[in-house]
């Protein structure tokens, strides 16, 4: 599900879904979405999985800023429904 996430000083300011509906902190999915909502949290997820918690991790990085733009994590090779895929696109650094 594509999300638009606004972050200021490492904190989530707003999160909206593809239908432009704001995802509030009271939304049942907010905790899951916010787990990957900042660049720092993406790096944290990568660090934990690269330390042996996943069987396979594939990452592509932004050529200028160096943050992950595509993450694929397979925690247990051959198991179903344990994979995680994240794509960061439309990044915009605001003044």
Residue pairs with C-beta under 8 A, 6 or more apart in sequence:
1 17
1 18
2 17
2 18
3 15
3 16
3 17
3 18
3 23
3 33
3 37
4 14
4 15
4 16
4 90
5 12
5 14
5 15
5 33
5 37
5 38
6 12
6 13
6 14
6 15
7 13
7 37
7 38
7 39
10 38
10 40
11 38
12 34
12 37
12 38
14 22
15 22
15 23
15 30
15 33
15 34
15 37
16 22
16 23
17 23
23 29
23 30
23 33
24 30
34 41
35 41
35 45
36 42
36 45
36 86
39 67
39 68
42 67
42 68
42 71
42 86
42 88
43 67
43 68
45 71
45 73
46 57
46 59
46 68
46 71
49 57
49 73
49 75
50 57
53 75
54 73
54 74
54 75
55 74
55 75
55 76
55 77
56 72
56 73
56 74
56 77
57 71
57 72
57 73
57 74
58 70
58 71
58 72
58 73
59 68
59 70
59 71
59 72
60 68
60 69
60 70
61 67
61 68
61 69
62 68
62 69
62 88
62 91
65 91
65 93
67 88
67 91
68 86
68 88
69 87
69 88
69 89
69 91
70 86
70 87
70 88
71 84
71 85
71 86
71 87
72 83
72 84
72 85
73 83
73 84
73 85
74 82
74 83
75 82
75 83
75 84
76 82
